[in-house]
């Protein structure tokens, strides 16, 4: 009987790529549409759970991909036990109409697996940045652009590109504050005109 082969350790860049793939998957499954200014969202897992039984089973099978990615970066099985149990519970509770869908919105096993992988990668691979997890699609796009253009390798350009959603969010908040201020100013002037 042969001993099990030890998994080959990935390079730091390979580990980042695997975690980024998992982040893209977790976003799709658990927070495709994010509630503004929160980390809470709704994804494909919750949408699938609206299909009785088959949707919950499909959601569980898709969640297995997250566990596969975790194993690729060398996360020990004992660290994943809790999340595997959570995914099974998510599937079983999902069989209950309405309650199961609400459960899917808040439990999010793929997102919890990503958190375990992120902690593991910080420890094992000394990766302290999390931009590839926060904005995985933009990060992958930037990496492709940097292969062909020195412009995209410029740190300022890279920083701006990766923070487009944050910058747009700030712009929206500023516009909302200005709109509310303008609205109140208009109402105040209208009120002043009425009473004078």
Secondary structure, DSSP 8 states (H G I E B T S, - for coil): -----------HHHHHHHHHHHHHHHHHHH-SEE-TTSS-EE-HHHHHTTSTTHHHHHHHHHHHHHHHHHHHTT--HHHHHHHHHHHHHHHHHHTSTTHHHHHHHHH-HHHHHHHHHHHHHHHHH-----HHHHTHHHHHHHHHHHHH-HHHHSHHHHHHHHTHHHHHHHHHHHHHHHHHHHHHHHHHHHHHHHH-
